[in-house]
Amino acid sequence: MGVQQNLIYCDADTKAILTFLCEQSNSLYNCGVYWARQIFFKTGRIISKFDPVYEVGNNVHAIALPSVPAQQTLLSVSEAFKSFKELRSLFFKKELNQKPKAPLYRKSGGMYKVTYSNMGAGRPTLKKSGMLRFPLGNQINRWFKVKEFFLPFPTNLDFKKIKEITILPKNGEFYLECSYEVEPVSVKLDINQALSIDLGTSANLMACVDTLGNSFLVDSRHAKSMNQLYNKRVAKHKAGFPQAYWDSFLDKITRKRNHQMRDMVNKAARMAINHCLAHGLGTIVIGWNEGIKDGADMGKLANQQFVQMPLCKLKERIKQLCEVYGIRTCETEEANTSCASFLDGDSLPEHGKKPVEWKASGKRTKRGLYRTQNGSLINADAQAAANILRKVSMNLGIDLSRISRRCLTTVSRIRIWITKANLVKKNPRP
């Protein structure tokens, strides 16, 4: 399933309608959460999927919304409590450290998404002018004498393939989010050849090594500078105000920063997928530690850079693209992959299981280099990516014989927002 978000440009009247719908959706969601929380606290029972629709469906806020968006909002309550139920189950099995809390309320007076299904009665329709018609229902028509509103439909999508259309309030603006079917692409790939991805934030967003002896780095320094500028502008604007202060200017710069990060995620994920397609790699191995950002303690500046990099979104985007092209994905914990020496064949103990006498053959030096036992210098992030492959090589049947010192030493660097044309402009020929 693919998702595309487009910023909505509309007149004041349409914006007022969107604001009303999203405010009613927010109030309805809170009513559903209140009812579900009371059921849980008083009986210990967690609601099932359609319980909020039956019990809260006649609420004044549900009546104010069209029937389909009202049901979708209440189903969101069910989804939240379903996740809560699964987390409780993991906690009681001692597979989760912290006891989960029941879903909380959204901010009173805020706005929540409004979702229209593209099937059945009350669905949006596409006009010949390229505008989407959204019905508002009988109740709003009686109150405000308004039957419908129109929004532009993205020209690059096929309306027949759209499954769901969501009006999403975010950072002071509204987005039109379209969920659509993505047809699988048939590509001839070798499942026994793999690409390893080590996600990071120091200087490299991704360090990638494959079983054919190729390696490359995706630079993250530009993205870090964007985050740094964003934090600087937020701190300067909020100086002298309470911590919770927010206004339209902060909405504007946050929206720009989020767009930049989303663009980075899409482009970086596409680079990894394109490398697999070009070299016939049928497997991607991603190093990931659950709770990787929880309790980060790397200093104030490093914490800020680390937490604000959307690594989880990048990982999920890679997995989404892998489903389209039929690439197998494997996620593995990456404990000790940075300190153990790949070329010296150091063992890779799992997290929390490292023997007291365990010691790495080499060590990491400054400027992102790693010194092996015989004194050779290799790229530290690239050798960590190679170690991630070692973690799963036996289970997946992957041959690592073609990963040598050369591919860990001579690593190409890719800058996301710098093209060859830009480099020529910066460094013209004499």
C-alpha positions in Angstrom: 0.0 0.0 0.0 1.4 3.4 -1.0 0.7 6.7 0.6 1.1 10.2 -0.9 0.6 13.5 1.0 -0.1 16.8 -0.8 -0.4 20.2 0.8 -4.0 21.5 0.4 -4.4 24.9 -1.2 -8.0 26.2 -0.8 -10.1 29.3 -0.1 -11.1 30.5 3.3 -14.6 28.9 3.2 -13.2 25.5 2.4 -10.5 25.9 5.1 -13.3 26.7 7.6 -15.1 23.4 6.7 -11.9 21.4 7.1 -11.2 23.0 10.4 -14.8 22.2 11.6 -14.5 18.5 10.5 -11.1 18.0 12.1 -12.2 19.6 15.4 -15.3 17.4 15.5 -13.2 14.3 14.7 -10.8 15.2 17.6 -13.7 15.6 20.0 -15.2 12.3 18.8 -11.9 10.5 19.3 -11.7 11.8 22.9 -15.2 10.6 23.6 -14.4 7.2 22.3 -11.2 7.0 24.4 -13.1 8.2 27.5 -15.7 5.4 27.0 -13.0 2.7 26.3 -10.9 3.8 29.3 -13.8 3.6 31.7 -14.7 0.1 30.4 -11.0 -0.9 31.0 -10.7 0.7 34.5 -14.0 -0.6 35.8 -14.1 -4.1 34.3 -10.6 -4.8 33.1 -11.9 -5.6 29.6 -10.3 -4.1 26.5 -12.8 -3.1 23.8 -13.1 -5.0 20.5 -13.0 -3.5 17.0 -16.6 -2.2 16.5 -17.6 -1.5 20.1 -16.9 2.3 19.9 -19.0 2.5 16.7 -22.0 0.9 18.4 -21.7 2.7 21.7 -20.4 6.2 20.8 -21.8 6.3 17.2 -24.8 8.4 18.3 -22.7 11.0 20.0 -23.3 14.7 19.0 -19.8 14.9 17.4 -20.5 11.7 15.5 -23.7 13.1 14.2 -21.9 16.3 13.1 -19.6 14.3 10.9 -20.4 12.4 7.7 -21.1 8.7 8.7 -18.0 7.2 7.1 -15.4 9.6 8.6 -17.2 9.2 12.0 -16.8 5.4 11.8 -13.2 5.7 10.8 -12.4 8.0 13.7 -14.0 5.5 16.2 -12.1 2.6 14.5 -8.9 4.6 15.3 -9.8 4.3 18.9 -10.2 0.5 18.5 -6.8 0.3 16.9 -5.1 2.3 19.7 -6.6 -0.1 22.3 -5.7 -3.1 20.2 -2.0 -2.0 20.3 -2.4 -1.4 24.0 -3.7 -5.0 24.4 -0.8 -6.5 22.5 1.7 -4.5 24.5 0.2 -5.6 27.8 0.5 -9.2 26.6 4.2 -8.7 25.9 4.7 -7.1 29.3 3.1 -10.0 31.1 5.2 -12.4 29.1 8.2 -10.4 30.3 9.1 -9.5 26.8 8.6 -5.7 27.5 10.3 -3.8 30.3 7.9 -1.0 30.9 4.2 -1.6 31.7 2.1 0.1 28.9 -0.5 2.8 29.8 -4.0 3.0 28.4 -4.3 5.3 25.4 -4.5 9.0 26.4 -6.7 11.8 25.2 -5.8 14.2 22.4 -5.5 17.9 23.2 -8.9 19.4 23.9 -9.9 21.8 21.1 -7.3 20.4 18.7 -7.8 18.7 15.4 -7.7 15.1 14.3 -7.6 13.5 10.8 -10.8 12.9 8.8 -10.8 9.8 6.7 -13.1 8.9 3.7 -13.1 5.4 2.3 -13.2 5.3 -1.5 -15.8 2.5 -1.4 -19.5 2.4 -0.7 -21.9 5.2 0.0 -20.6 8.6 1.1 -17.3 8.2 -0.7 -15.6 11.1 -2.6 -16.1 11.4 -6.3 -13.8 12.8 -9.0 -15.2 15.4 -11.3 -14.0 16.0 -14.9 -12.5 19.3 -13.7 -10.0 17.3 -11.6 -11.6 18.2 -8.3 -12.6 15.8 -5.6 -16.2 16.2 -4.3 -16.6 15.4 -0.6 -20.2 14.9 0.7 -20.8 16.5 4.1 -24.0 14.6 5.2 -27.5 15.7 6.1 -26.8 17.1 9.6 -24.2 19.7 8.4 -26.5 20.6 5.5 -29.3 21.3 8.0 -27.0 23.4 10.2 -25.0 25.3 7.7 -26.7 24.8 4.4 -23.6 23.2 2.9 -23.8 19.9 1.1 -20.3 19.4 -0.1 -16.8 20.8 -0.6 -14.1 20.3 -3.3 -10.4 19.7 -3.2 -7.9 19.3 -6.1 -6.9 15.7 -6.8 -3.2 14.9 -7.5 -2.6 14.5 -11.2 0.0 11.7 -10.8 -2.4 9.3 -9.2 -5.1 7.0 -10.6 -8.4 7.7 -8.7 -9.6 4.1 -9.4 -6.7 2.7 -7.4 -7.3 4.9 -4.4 -8.5 3.0 -1.3 -8.7 5.8 1.3 -8.5 9.6 1.3 -7.5 11.4 4.5 -7.6 15.1 5.4 -4.7 15.4 7.8 -4.1 18.6 9.9 -0.4 19.1 10.6 1.7 22.1 11.6 -1.0 24.7 10.9 -1.9 23.3 7.4 -4.0 20.6 5.9 -2.7 17.7 3.8 -4.6 15.4 1.4 -3.3 11.9 2.1 -4.2 9.3 -0.5 -3.6 5.6 0.1 -3.5 3.5 -3.0 -2.6 0.0 -4.3 0.9 -0.6 -5.4 1.3 -3.4 -7.9 4.4 -5.6 -7.4 7.2 -5.3 -9.9 8.7 -8.5 -11.2 12.6 -8.3 -11.1 15.1 -11.1 -11.4 17.2 -11.1 -8.2 19.5 -13.5 -6.4 18.2 -14.0 -2.9 21.6 -15.4 -1.8 23.3 -12.0 -2.5 22.6 -9.4 0.2 23.1 -5.7 1.0 23.8 -4.7 4.6 22.7 -1.3 6.0 24.1 0.2 9.1 21.9 3.3 10.1 23.7 6.1 11.9 23.8 9.9 12.4 27.5 10.8 12.9 28.5 11.7 9.3 26.7 8.9 7.5 23.0 8.3 7.4 23.6 4.8 5.9 26.7 2.7 5.5 26.1 -0.1 3.0 28.2 -3.2 2.1 27.0 -6.0 -0.2 28.2 -9.5 -0.7 29.7 -8.7 -4.1 32.3 -6.5 -2.6 30.7 -3.1 -3.2 30.3 -0.4 -0.6 29.0 3.1 -0.3 28.0 5.7 2.3 25.0 8.0 2.3 26.0 11.4 3.8 24.0 12.8 6.7 25.9 16.0 7.4 23.6 18.2 5.2 20.5 16.8 7.1 22.2 17.5 10.5 22.8 21.1 9.5 19.2 21.4 8.6 18.2 20.1 12.0 20.7 22.4 13.7 19.3 25.5 11.9 15.8 24.5 12.8 16.6 24.1 16.5 18.5 27.4 16.5 15.5 29.2 15.0 13.0 27.6 17.4 15.2 28.4 20.4 15.6 32.1 19.3 11.9 32.5 18.6 10.8 31.0 21.9 13.3 32.9 24.0 11.4 34.5 26.9 8.3 32.4 26.4 7.1 29.3 28.2 8.3 25.9 27.0 4.9 25.0 25.6 4.6 28.2 23.6 3.8 27.7 19.9 2.6 29.9 17.0 2.2 30.1 13.2 5.9 30.9 12.6 7.0 27.8 14.5 4.4 25.8 12.5 5.9 27.1 9.3 9.6 26.3 10.0 8.5 22.9 11.5 6.6 22.1 8.3 9.6 22.9 6.2 11.9 20.8 8.3 9.5 17.8 8.2 9.4 18.1 4.4 13.2 18.1 4.2 13.4 15.0 6.4 10.7 13.2 4.4 12.5 14.0 1.2 15.8 12.6 2.7 14.1 9.4 3.8 12.6 8.8 0.4 15.8 9.5 -1.5 18.0 7.5 0.8 15.7 4.5 0.7 15.5 4.7 -3.1 19.3 4.7 -3.3 19.5 1.4 -1.4 16.8 -0.2 -3.5 18.3 1.0 -6.8 21.7 -0.5 -5.8 20.0 -3.9 -5.2 18.2 -3.7 -8.6 21.4 -2.7 -10.4 23.4 -5.6 -8.9 20.7 -8.2 -8.6 20.7 -8.4 -4.8 17.7 -10.2 -3.4 18.2 -9.6 0.3 18.6 -6.5 2.5 19.8 -6.8 6.1 19.2 -3.9 8.4 20.9 -3.5 11.8 18.5 -2.2 14.4 18.2 -2.2 18.2 14.8 -1.8 19.7 14.5 1.3 21.8 17.6 2.7 20.0 16.7 6.3 21.0 15.4 5.6 24.5 17.5 7.2 27.1 20.1 8.4 24.7 23.1 9.6 26.6 25.7 11.0 24.1 25.8 14.6 25.3 23.2 17.4 24.7 24.3 18.2 21.1 24.7 14.6 20.0 21.4 13.6 21.6 19.6 16.3 19.7 21.0 15.3 16.4 20.5 11.6 17.0 16.9 11.7 18.2 15.7 14.1 15.5 17.0 11.9 12.6 14.1 9.8 11.4 15.9 6.5 11.3 12.8 4.4 12.0 10.9 6.0 9.1 13.9 5.3 6.9 13.9 1.6 7.9 10.1 1.3 7.3 10.4 3.0 3.9 13.1 0.6 2.8 10.9 -2.3 3.8 7.9 -0.8 1.9 10.0 -0.6 -1.3 11.3 -4.1 -0.8 7.8 -5.4 -0.8 7.2 -3.8 -4.2 10.2 -5.4 -5.8 10.1 -8.7 -4.0 13.4 -8.1 -2.0 13.7 -10.2 1.2 14.3 -8.0 4.3 16.0 -9.1 7.5 16.3 -7.1 10.7 18.9 -8.0 13.2 20.3 -6.5 16.4 23.6 -4.8 16.0 25.3 -5.2 19.3 29.1 -5.0 19.2 29.2 -4.6 15.4 31.0 -1.3 15.7 33.8 -2.4 18.1 34.4 -6.0 16.8 36.9 -6.3 13.9 35.4 -7.9 10.7 38.8 -8.6 9.0 40.1 -10.3 12.2 37.0 -12.4 12.6 36.1 -11.3 16.1 33.1 -13.0 17.6 29.8 -10.9 17.8 28.1 -11.5 21.2 24.4 -10.5 21.4 23.3 -7.6 23.5 23.7 -8.3 27.2 25.6 -11.6 26.6 29.1 -10.4 26.1 31.6 -12.4 28.1 33.7 -10.5 30.7 36.9 -11.6 29.0 35.8 -10.5 25.5 38.0 -8.0 23.8 38.1 -6.6 20.3 41.1 -7.2 18.1 41.1 -3.6 16.8 39.7 -0.2 17.9 38.0 2.8 16.4 40.1 5.9 15.8 39.2 9.5 15.0 37.7 10.6 11.7 35.5 7.5 11.3 38.3 5.0 10.9 38.9 1.6 12.4 42.4 0.2 13.1 42.6 -3.6 12.7 44.9 -5.9 14.6 47.7 -5.6 11.9 47.4 -1.8 11.8 45.3 -1.5 8.6 42.9 1.4 8.6 39.3 0.8 7.2 36.1 2.8 7.3 34.5 2.2 10.7 30.8 2.4 9.5 31.5 0.1 6.5 33.0 -2.5 8.7 30.1 -2.3 11.1 27.8 -2.9 8.1 29.9 -5.9 7.2 29.6 -7.2 10.8 25.8 -6.9 10.5 26.0 -9.3 7.6 28.1 -11.7 9.7 25.3 -11.8 12.3 22.9 -13.4 9.9 25.1 -15.1 7.3 24.7 -18.6 8.7 20.9 -18.4 9.0 20.4 -16.9 5.6 23.1 -18.9 3.8 25.0 -15.8 2.7 28.6 -16.1 1.4 30.9 -13.3 2.7 34.1 -14.3 0.9 34.0 -11.4 -1.5 34.0 -8.7 1.2 37.6 -7.7 1.5 39.7 -4.9 2.9 39.5 -3.1 -0.4 35.7 -2.5 -0.2 36.0 -1.5 3.5 38.8 1.0 2.7 37.8 2.6 -0.6 34.1 3.6 0.1 32.2 6.0 -2.2 30.2 8.7 -0.5 26.8 9.8 -1.8 25.4 13.3 -0.9 21.6 13.3 -1.1 21.0 16.8 -2.2 24.1 17.4 -4.3 24.0 16.3 -8.0 26.8 16.2 -10.6 25.5 19.4 -12.0 25.8 21.2 -8.7 29.4 19.9 -8.3 30.3 21.3 -11.7 28.9 24.7 -10.7 30.9 24.7 -7.5 34.1 23.5 -9.1 34.1 24.8 -12.7 36.9 23.8 -15.0 39.6 26.5 -15.5 
